[in-house]
Amino acid sequence: MLLTSTFGRYLTKRFARAIIGVFSTFFFLIGTLDFVELMRRAGDSPVATTPLIVQLALFRAPSVAEQIFPFAALFGGMFALLTLSRKLELVVARAVGVSAWQFLQPAVVVAGVLGLVSILIYNPAAAEMKRRASALEMKLFVRAGQSTASAPEIWLRQRSVDGQAIIRAAGALPDGDGLSQVAIFNFSPGGGFSERIDARQAVLRPGYWELTDARVVSATEEPQNYKSYVLATTLEPDQVRQSFTPPDAVGFWSMPTVIERTQRAGLDTTRYELRYQSLMARPLLLIAMVLVAASVSLRFFRFGGVTRLVVGGVAAGFVLYVATQLSEELGSSGIVNPVVAAWLPATLGTMLGALALLHQEDG
């Protein structure tokens, strides 16, 4: 078997170095650009020092860079194959009877292994880093009166014995049991507006919200300030956490627990199920990208037309990525089953890539 031979180990190292190298380059660029943007925002925050900004950029980069794994497999596979072809190493391999399917075995294995590593090790670490980034970003910017770019405003609606209320918050507290920079709009049981409450933070207790540094404004009374204020609620902690915990902030190993907890709360789990299935389909998606890269990178340089094929390969990779994103959007909206939405693009991409290779090699 080629994988266990000296040439197979050589190809495995070349593909692994190419894919990891491309991913590392993108990771560095993402971290650098994010650091520059955070430094711009730090000018309005008195507590945002350079070391803290560097730490925040490092915390944010892994979750953003996780989205480029498919492109790392695509560009890394193209780079490795084009380099082997330019140095005539593939010509020699073909001359001694090694087929394209044989010297693509290391590439497929590398893509599959990296896909498994990305979901079993990298994803949980990136989710934890994102959680820490959200807490640090709130400390540096939200408390300084800014909104966070990574965490949009949180909106909740509740019913209680006092009537309905709409809650708007700038973000979640680091420990996940409350909200920060809260504005609450209370309505009477008859539906009329009764009062607005602004508070520095709101911590969810059994049966009520505990508001800190609250200011109550109503149409019938003068504004009142309270160090601590209590507001009745029927919301449960699981319901609140589900409202502000995005699926990409939950690690792979924690996802089944989150899905079960959300189901017990009687809430929709479609987004979490789709994310879980998408993670499991990632190795197959990386393999599809490698096959797409191979279908446009095996042409000998002396035949010409390599540039056109490379451009076509990049376009095909982007089309596959866009199709994956579109399928996930359909899945998250409930139009398509999450399992189908997650696995269909990767499966079709793998089949089309293999079909293109069959046409080139045996057609």
Secondary structure, 3 states (H helix, E strand, C coil): CHHHCHHHHHHHHHHHHHHHHHHHHHHHHHHHHHHHHHHHHHCCCCCCCHHHHHHHHHHHHHHHHHHHHHHHHHHHHHHHHHHHHHCCHHHHHHHCCCCHHHHCHHHHHHHHHHHHHHHHHHHHHHHHHHHHHHHHHHHHHHCCCCCCCCCCCEEEEEEECCEEEEEEEEEECCCCCEEEEEEEEEECCCCCEEEEEEEEEEEEECCEEEEEEEEEEECCCCCEEEEEEEEECCCCHHHHHHHHCCHHHCCCCCHHHHHHHHHHCCCCCHHHHHHHHHHHHHHHHHHHHHHHHHHCCCCCHHHCCHHHHHHHHHHHHHHHHHHHHHHHHHHHCCCCCHHHHHHHHHHHHHHHHHHHHHHHHHC
